[in-house]
Structures are given as C-alpha cells and as structure tokens.
Amino acid sequence: MTRSINFSAGPATLPLPALETAREEFLDFEGTGMSILEHSHRGKAYARVHEETKALFQELLQIPSNYRLLFMQGGASAQFALVPMNLLAGKSADYVDTGTWAKKAYQEAQIVGKARLAGTGKVGDKYTRVPKPSEIDLDPNAAYLHLCSNNTIMGTQYHEYPDTGDVPLVCDMSSDFMWRPIDVSKFGLIYAGAQKNIGPAGVTIVIIREDLLERVPDTLPKIFRYTTVAEGDSLHNTIPVFPVYMVRNVLRWVKAEGGPEAMERRNREKAQLLYDLIDGSPDFFRTHVEKESRSVMNPVFRLPTEELEKLMVAEAEKERIFGIKGHRSVGGIRVSMYNAAPIEWVKTFVDFAREFQRKHG
Ligand SMILES: *Cc1c(COP(=O)(O)O)cnc(C)c1O
C-alpha cells in the first residue's frame, strides 16, 4: 500500500503508527477477545484507555491541577452554544470575529444571550489577519473573551494572545491544538474538535478552569452542563469509545516523537518551506494574509486565475496529493499541514508547485 499525500483540512491525516496500532488491536483488544468497539464504556478495558488518554493530555499539555479535562460530543460547533449557555451567567461576553468559525461562535452566543464584538480580522471584505492584543477592545466586565486561535479557512493564526486580566479567555483551538506547547493557565476554557490535529471526528476536548464550573446555571438541562460532564468524568452517558481510543494512539505518537516541542519545531519547518514558496514568487502565488498572522497549520494562497487553481488541484491528484482545494467560501489553494503531515510531503508539494509554475506561470 502507498499512503496518499493528504493535506485535507479535516478530518485530516493521522499518524501512521496510530492507525497501525488500531489495526493490530482491532479484533482483539489486549487479549480480551473483543474489539474496543464492542467494550462497555464502563468496563475495565475501556477504563484503561480513558485513564491513559487523560494522563497523556495532562503530561503533554502540563494541565494545572485546578483544571478539568472533559471529553464531549457534538464537535466544536456544539461548544459554540455550550460555552455561552454555561458561562454567560446573565452577563455579556466578548467575541473576536476572525472569520467563519469565530463568527459562528459569536452568532450562537447572540442567540443564547448577550455578546459583543471586541475585535475583527476583517480588512475590507476579507479576513486577512488576527487583531494584535492591543487592538482588542475588551469589556472589563465581560463574562469571557472568545477567540479562535487558528482560522482553518482563512489561513490566519494568533501567535500572541491578549492578556485578559480577570476576564477568562475562551479559545477554540480545534485546528491547532497540540501544535506547540501552551500555557493552559492563561485560559479559562479551551476546546478542540479532535479531527484536525489529534484524532478522528467524534470527540471534542474541553479543558475548563474549575472555578468557572460555579457559573453553570441550574436552568440548563443536565446533559448540557459542564458540571455534569466533569462530575461524571465524561462518562455520564455513553462516551464515543473509539474516537477516544484513536486520540490515545495519536497522543502516544506525539509523546514518542518528543511531545509538543518537537511538533512545533517540525511544524515551523514545514511552514517555512511553504511560505518560502509563496514569498519566492509573489506574482504567481499570492496570499492576502498579513505576514504576522500567517497560519502555521493551514497556509492559503491564490494562483493568477481560478482555472489555474482548478488545474493545480487536478494535477496534484495525479501525483496522489489530495485535499489542497481551498474552502468554497474563500477559494484558492489551502495546504493543511497538521502534526501528522510529514515534512517530506511538504517538500513533495513544494517541488510539484514549482514545476507547476514553470509549466503554467
Ligand atoms: C473544523 C472547525 C470547527 C468545526 O468543528 P466541528 O467538529 O465540525 O463542529 C470549529 N472551529 C474550528 C477552528 C475548526 O477548524
């Protein structure tokens, strides 16, 4: 079997060893004569997976003891609603609109209660940047400030977070979770759907500072309360056993490769190769994204015409390079280079793109 080069934005490529472990263990999990898919979420076999996955998160992210780690369902999109439902507590929350996902989060909060725009990534009619910390107009009484750390579709990313003082910082890290070490203590709540950087679709990771659990209102149905999930150790109802198991396999790989520090070194190397390509031929590869806001995970760029973009996607597929078509809302080319994408893939893509330019530029 030859693995295809997969730059899809999500669900995205997974580390080969994580898939191989799943294959080896698939029919008979640790000598139990059952697949992990068939085990009770309350049984001993799954309990080992659950505990190991939590321990790996704790170790790799150095999660302080006053934070709770939750495994939830409904994707990051469910968090867009659950965050305000649980944390607004009758106040108004601040949101930064940096495009698609950040905007959806803001809109959900407006349905739930009061939300206010504290910053934008829009310049003219395009989202080309993330605001600098000094540009964020924070309401000191806000219930929280919500940001999206990496804008998967726009190709922008925060490289510096604002200091929000007593206002908890809430962050959607779906597409750059675990791309580098983070200081969890700077955040009130972090959430991330697994299917971009740490696993398959089906589980969402939430890290919440314990004191914020006190805000959760009794008027909320129990199933939507963070307190229910925290008190039940994410086992209040049937957890998606297999996605958590796959996250475990991915985190084992992250650890074996050297942890978030090693991920960051590699991710920066990959981004350097890709942005060198763009900067080296600005007439052919054009990006609207401001330099300081460039995403390490999802570089986006345009070619001189839409026809050339279509042709590039088609020619790439002939070379078994998949997933480079930009999101339909912004067009162009997007090369998603999550942790599991090896640097060799990026080199292959860059060579392919240079050759494409030579032929069509
Ligand atoms: C993909 C993505 C989402 C949506 O995730 P779902 O799991 O489909 O709800 C939200 N935020 C960001 C930053 C994303 O990249």
The ligand as an SDF file (V2000), in Angstrom:
LIG
                    3D

 15 15  0  0  0  0  0  0  0  0999 V2000
  -13.4320   22.4580   11.9440 C   0  0  0  0  0  0  0  0  0  0  0  0
  -13.5700   23.5520   12.9070 C   0  0  0  0  0  0  0  0  0  0  0  0
  -14.7370   23.7330   13.6550 C   0  0  0  0  0  0  0  0  0  0  0  0
  -15.9730   22.8810   13.4650 C   0  0  0  0  0  0  0  0  0  0  0  0
  -15.7860   21.6340   14.0010 O   0  0  0  0  0  0  0  0  0  0  0  0
  -16.9840   20.5590   14.0890 P   0  0  0  0  0  0  0  0  0  0  0  0
  -16.3340   19.4510   14.8300 O   0  0  0  0  0  0  0  0  0  0  0  0
  -17.3380   20.2020   12.6750 O   0  0  0  0  0  0  0  0  0  0  0  0
  -18.1010   21.1720   14.8090 O   0  0  0  0  0  0  0  0  0  0  0  0
  -14.7630   24.7590   14.5830 C   0  0  0  0  0  0  0  0  0  0  0  0
  -13.6990   25.5580   14.7760 N   0  0  0  0  0  0  0  0  0  0  0  0
  -12.5640   25.4120   14.0640 C   0  0  0  0  0  0  0  0  0  0  0  0
  -11.4240   26.3260   14.3220 C   0  0  0  0  0  0  0  0  0  0  0  0
  -12.4600   24.4080   13.1080 C   0  0  0  0  0  0  0  0  0  0  0  0
  -11.3180   24.2700   12.4220 O   0  0  0  0  0  0  0  0  0  0  0  0
  1  2  1  0
  2  3  1  0
  2 14  2  0
  3  4  1  0
  3 10  2  0
  4  5  1  0
  5  6  1  0
  6  7  2  0
  6  8  1  0
  6  9  1  0
 10 11  1  0
 11 12  2  0
 12 13  1  0
 12 14  1  0
 14 15  1  0
M  END
$$$$
